[in-house]
Amino acid sequence: MQSIAERSQVLELVQSLSDEQVRYVLNVIQSLPQRVAAPRKCTLRGRFASYANPELRAREKEAWALAAEEKHGLR
């Protein structure tokens, strides 16, 4: 609820500004440093494999190998 109230306050404030003031505020906002997203990590296969953590991939491969051995009675 608070974010809705804050949004309405911002909209009221922006509507009260002149075009020049709006451009100034917009330029200030755009000049602020943007948050850079951390690289994604996952253990998915295929097109997502490039994002996977190598350690997790190695452990996952070991787990799959053990499961295959148990399934086929090799262990």
Secondary structure in CASP SS format (residue, H / E / C, confidence):
PFRMAT SS
TARGET T0000
AUTHOR 0000-0000-0000
METHOD secondary structure of the structure
MODEL  1
M C 1.00
Q H 1.00
S H 1.00
I H 1.00
A H 1.00
E H 1.00
R H 1.00
S H 1.00
Q H 1.00
V H 1.00
L H 1.00
E H 1.00
L H 1.00
V H 1.00
Q H 1.00
S H 1.00
L C 1.00
S C 1.00
D H 1.00
E H 1.00
Q H 1.00
V H 1.00
R H 1.00
Y H 1.00
V H 1.00
L H 1.00
N H 1.00
V H 1.00
I H 1.00
Q H 1.00
S H 1.00
L C 1.00
P C 1.00
Q C 1.00
R C 1.00
V C 1.00
A C 1.00
A C 1.00
P C 1.00
R C 1.00
K C 1.00
C C 1.00
T C 1.00
L C 1.00
R C 1.00
G H 1.00
R H 1.00
F H 1.00
A H 1.00
S H 1.00
Y H 1.00
A C 1.00
N C 1.00
P H 1.00
E H 1.00
L H 1.00
R H 1.00
A H 1.00
R H 1.00
E H 1.00
K H 1.00
E H 1.00
A H 1.00
W H 1.00
A H 1.00
L H 1.00
A H 1.00
A H 1.00
E H 1.00
E H 1.00
K H 1.00
H C 1.00
G C 1.00
L C 1.00
R C 1.00
END
